[in-house]
Amino acid sequence: MSETTPAPLARAQAEVAELLSDLIRIDTTNTGDTATGKGERTAAEWVAGKLDEVGIDSVIHESERGRASLVARIPGADRSRPGLLVHGHLDVVPADPAEWSVHPFSGEERDGYVWGRGAVDMKDMDAMVLALVRDWARTGTKPPRDIVLAFVADEEAGGRLGARFLVEEHPDLFEGCTEAISEVGGFSITVRDDLRLYLVQTAEKGLAWMRLTATGRPGHGSFVHDDNAVTRLCQAVARLGSHRLPTVLTPPMRQFLAAVEEAYGIEIDPDEPEEALARLGSISRMIGAALRNTVNPTMLQAGYKANVIPGTASATVDGRFLYGQEEEFERQLAALIGEGVQREWIVHDQAVETTFDGPLVDHMVAALKAEDDGARPVPFTMSGGTDAKSFERLGMRCFGFSPLRLPPDLDFASLFHGIDERVPVESLRFGIRVLDRFLRAA
């Protein structure tokens, strides 16, 4: 049985859902363009106010007007030890209210869940951390070493105006930090009633968003055209979108597959692991995307009239590459795009990978097992990207550790950037208890 919840956490667990709801109601939609997005200033000021209520000082820095990030440092008992960074982003992707069961910025609490854009990506972690440190401040709890909190802007557009801005312009805010935790890790996959895998992110793919541009001879749409920019572009896009790049098993993925083999009592073919991963349910889409480099066309633009052949056509493509695979990915792209199409990077950033070992990992494992005696933590590679790409540049080991014990039937993977995004209230409370144990020991 899990141990009894420490009494001092009662207030944190009681207020976490309300904090999350309030934060969701602050629309921080990031369109990728400061002129059309909502910005994070209001949310950063709200966080600053919640910290100030309990005597925690913070600073807010703007990279552009309204694009605000907040940083606070909680002194530890031993100031000579390296600090630990706990970071989360305040921005969210757009949401269309017409597609949702509830308004995406209502923060409604219903059926045991908090609903709204950002509920899992990643205002849930923001709220859990905020509730926990507020509880610590009220009860006089001091962590063993400095904890630096960062609530940042612009993660959903690559982080240039958030974490990357802070790392490049204000690195002193993170002085002494050698390790970091953040989103997309520490969540559960139920194998059976007495066994749950908890996926801790130790790696993430590199980011390669690109624009492809084809040129051709413009002219009248009724003529025969052998030099059509739209045709040339579409051929390249079709090759990219339909080609499946080869499987590459990185060290974290090998460890993860070994854990799946043991948990399910199966043997996984390393050349064709997808069939076995299907046992994991919807999360297999996220895991499967980390088996190889990927490239997906997402946007097309060409022409201005039905009877005019345009001189140019362009496409936006989302590319992701595994750690150690950047050069191979470049070769794969060149072969698929072919001749006559130009490529330029929109966002290009590194892949990140660390090992699943050391005292910090030991404390993660211990904290999860203390709250769930069926927990089996395992490393994994995330198919997407996080602000770890920026903080790793300061020499930090970065992990995804936002602990949530999830209901077995919840399609968690579909909630990232999905419709009806929501998180169970009990999962938030579980996360607070795990984070408290972890941060008190780490």
N, C-alpha and C positions, 0 to 999 in steps of 0.2 A: 504494500500500500504506500501511496505517496505520503510524505510527511505533512504535518499540520501547517497551514499557512501562518507565517509569523504575524503576530498581531499588528506591528507597525505598518504592514502593507495593506491593511483593511481600507484605509482612506484612498490609497493609490488605486486599488482595484475598484473602489466605488466610483471614482471620478474619471477613469480612463475612457469609458464610452462617451461621456459627455464632452471631454476634451476633444476626442476624435470627431464627434458630430460638429462641434463648434469650428474645428479646423477645416472640415469638409465644406462648411457653409461659406468659407472665404474662398471665392473662386480664384484659383491661381493657374488658370488655363495657359499653357505654353504652346503657342502656334509655331514657334521657331522664329518669330519676328516680334521684336519688342513693340513695334507700332500697333500690332493687332492682338497681342497677348494681354493678359490681365496683370502680369507682374506679380512679384512676391512680397512687395513692401508691406502691405497690410498684414499678411500672415506673419512676417518676421517681427513686426511690431507687436502683434498679438502674443507670439511666443515670448518676446522680451517682457511683456507685461506679466505673463504667468510666472516667469522666472523672478521678476522683481518682487512679486507678491511675497515670495519666501526668502528674499534677501540674496538672490543669485544675480550678480552683475553680468551684463553681456554687451557686446558691441555689434553694430550693424554696419555693413559696408555695401555700397551700391557699385556695380560695374557699369551700368547704364541707368538712366532714370527709371525708377520703379523696380529694377532687378536687384533685389536685396537679399543678402545672406547674413545670418547671425552666428556669432561664435561666443561661447562662454567656457570658462575653465573652473572646474570644481577642485580645489586643492585636496591632495591626498595626505594620508598620515605620514608617508615617507616621500618627501619632495625630491629626494635624490634618485628615486627610481624613474625609469622612462615612463612617459605618459601614454594613455590609451585614448584614441580618438573614437567617438561614437557619432557617426554622421548620418544625416537623412536629408532628402530633398523636399522642398515645399511645393514645387510646381507639379502640375498634372497634365495629362494629355486632354484634348478636347472631348466633349461628350454632347450628344444630341438628345435633348430631353424626350423627343418623340419616340425614341427607341427604348426608353427605360420604363420599368414598372413604377419607379418613384423618380422624383426629380433628382438628377445626378448631383446637385449641389444642395440638397435638403438635409443631408446628414441624418436621415430618419432612422430611428431605432425601431425595428419591427421583427417579430418572429425570432428573437434572440440574436439578431445581426444588426450591425451598423452599416447602412447603405450609403453609397455615394462615390463619386469619382475621387480616387485617392485612398479608398478604404483599405486596399492592399498594396497600393503602389503610390507613395509609401507613407501616407499620413498615419497609418496604424502604428508603425514603429516610432514615428515622431511623437505620437500621443503616449505610447507606452513609456518611452524614455522621459518625457516631460512629467508624467504622473509619478514615475519612480523618483526622479531627483527632487521633485517638490516634497514627496514624502520624506526623503532623506533630510532635506533642509529643516522640515518641521520637527523631526525627531533627533536632530543632531548627529545623524549618521555620516561618517567620513569614510570614503573609499581608501583602500590601501595605497593607491598612487593617484596622481592627477588624472582626472577624466576631463577631456576636452569635448565639448558638445558643438556640433556644427549643423545648423539647419540652413540648407543652401538652395540657391536658385538654379534654374536652367538645366537640370539633369536630363530632362526629357528631350533636349535638343543637343545633347553632347557635353554640356557642362561648361562651355567656354565662358559664360557670363556668371557662373557660380563657383564651383569647386576649383576649376582651372584658374579663374581670376584670383581667388584667395591664395592658391598655391604660388602663383607667380608674383602677385603684388603684396601679399601679407603673409609670407611664410612664417614670420615670427609668432603668429597666433598658434602655430602647431609645434613650437619649439619643444624638443624632447620626446615627441610622440614617435614610437617605433612600431606600433600596431594599431589596427583600426577594425571596427565592425560596422556593418550597415545592412542593406536590404537583401532580399531574395536568398534566404538561407535559414536553417533552423526550423523549417516547417515539416510536418509529419506526413508520411504515407503509410496507411494502415495495411499491414500484411495479414495479420489475424488479431484476434482480441488481445493477445498477450505480446504482440510484437509490432512495433512501429519504427520504420526507418525515418530518421531526421536528417535531412539533406543540408549539409553545411557547405556553403560555396567557398571553394578555394581557388577557383579560376573562372575567368570569363573571356569570351571571344573578343577579338579586336573589331573595331568599328570601321567600316569602309562604305560610307554613303557617297554615291557618285552620280554625276550627270553625264549622260551620253548624248552626243549631238552628231547628227548626220546632215550632210549638205547634198544638194542636187540642183538640177536645172529647173527653175520655176517655169510655169507656163499654163496654158489653157487645159482644163480638165477633160475636154473632149478629144484631145490629141493622144497619140500613142507615145508613152514616155518610157525610155530605158534607163533614165537617170532620175529616179524618184527618191527624195530624201525619206519620205514616210515608209516606203517599201524597204529601203536599206535599214532604217532604224528598227522596223518591226521584225525583220529577219534576225537582227542581233538580239533584240529583246526576247524573241521566241527561243533562241538558242540558250540564252541565260536562264530563262524561266523554266525550261523543260529538262535541262541537263542536271543529273544528280552527280555531284562530285564524290570522289572516293572516300571510303571510311578511313579515318585516322584515329587510333586509340591513344589519347594522351594519358599520362600517369594518373590524374584524378579519375578519368573515365574508367581505366582499368581497375582501380580500387573500387569504384562504384559498382561496376559489373560483377566483381568478385563478391561484394556484399549482397547483391541481388541473387546471385547463384546460391549463396548460403542460405539466405532468408527464405527463398522459394523452393529450395531443393531441386534446382534445375541446372542444366549445362547450357551455356551461352556460346554460340558460334561467333568468334571474334570478327569474322568477315561479314556476318549477317545478324547483328545483335538486335535489330528492330523487332523481330518476332517475339523474342523473349521480353523486351521492354514493354510490349503491349500489355503485359500483366499489371503494369503500374497504373493503368487507366489513363486519364486525360493528361497526367503529368508526363507521360511518355513523349508527348509532342515537344515539350521543353527539353527533356533529356536527349531525345533523338536528334535534335538540331545541333547538339554539341558533339556529334559523332563525326562531323565533317565540316569543311568550309561551306558556306551557303551564300547564295545570291538570288535575290527576288526583286523583279521589277515592281514598282509601286505607283508610278505616275507617268503619264504621257502628255505631250503637248506638241501640236502641229497645226498649221493652217489657220485660215481666217474666213474662208468661203468655200462652199461646196464645189464650185467649178474652177477653182484655182489650185494648181499644184504648187505647194509651198517650197521655198528654197532651203528651208531648214526644218528639222524635226528633232525633238529632244525627249529623253526619258530619264526618270529618277529611279535609281536602283539601290536597294539595301543589301550591302555585302557584309559578311562577318567571317573572320578567319580565326582559327585556333592558335593557341600559343605555340610559337616556333614554326608557324606555317605561312607567315606573311609573304616570303619570296615565292613559295609555291602557289599561293593564291594569286599573286600578280601574273604568273605564267598561265594559270588556269583562265583568268579573265581575258588576257590577250588572245588566247586561242579561241575563246567563245565569242568575243566581240567581233573579231575579224577586221577586214580592211574597210577603210572609208568611214569609220565612226570614231569620233574623238571622245576621250574620257577625261573628266576633271573631278577631283575630290570635292565634295561638299563638306563632309566631316570625315577625318581619318585619324584614328587613335589606336593605341597599342592594345594588344592582348595582355592579360595579367594572370599570373599563376604563382601559387605558393604551395607549400607542403602541409599535409594534415598531421602535424606533430608539434611538440613543444608544450610548455606550460599553459599557454593561452588555450590551446585546443583541449588539453586535459581538463581545464576549468569549464569549458563549454560542455564537454561530455558529462562531467560530474553534475553540473547544474541541471541538464536535461534528465539525467537518470534519477536525480533526487526528486523531481516533480512527476516523472513518469517511469515507473519501474519496468515498463516494456519498451523503453527507448533504446534504439541502436543508432547512434550518430555515424554518418558516412559522408565522405567528401563528394562533391560533384562540380562539374563545369557548367556555368550558366550560358545559355545561348545568346542572351542580350548583353547589355553593358551597364555599368554603374559608375559612380564617381570615384570608385577605386582606381580608375585609370589616371586620375589626377593625383590622388593622395599617395599612390605608389611612387610617384616621382620624387617624393620627399623621403624615400627609403623605408616606408611603412610596409609591413606585411598586412594584407587586406583580406578580410573574410566577410562573407555574407552570413549574418547571424541575427535574424529577427524572429525569435522563437515563437511558434504557434503550433499548438496541438489541434489538428483540424478534424472535423467529422469525416468518417470514411467515405461518405457519399458526396462530398463537396467537390465540384469540378474546379479546383483551385487555379489551375493553369489558365482556364478560360477567362478568369476575372482580371488578369493583367491587361489593361487597356481595353477591357471588354465591357459589354452591356450588363447592367445590374451588378456592378462591382460591390462586394460586401464582405464583411469579416465577422465571425462569431464573437459575441461579447465574452464568452467563456475563454476563447482563444486569446483574447487580449489580456485577460486576467492571468491566464497561464503564462503568457509571455512576460508579464511584469514579475511574476515569482521567479522565473528562470533568470531573467536579467539581473534581478536583485542578488540571487545566489552567485551568479557569474561575476558581476562587477564587485561584489564584496570580497571575492577571492582573488580576482585577476590583478 
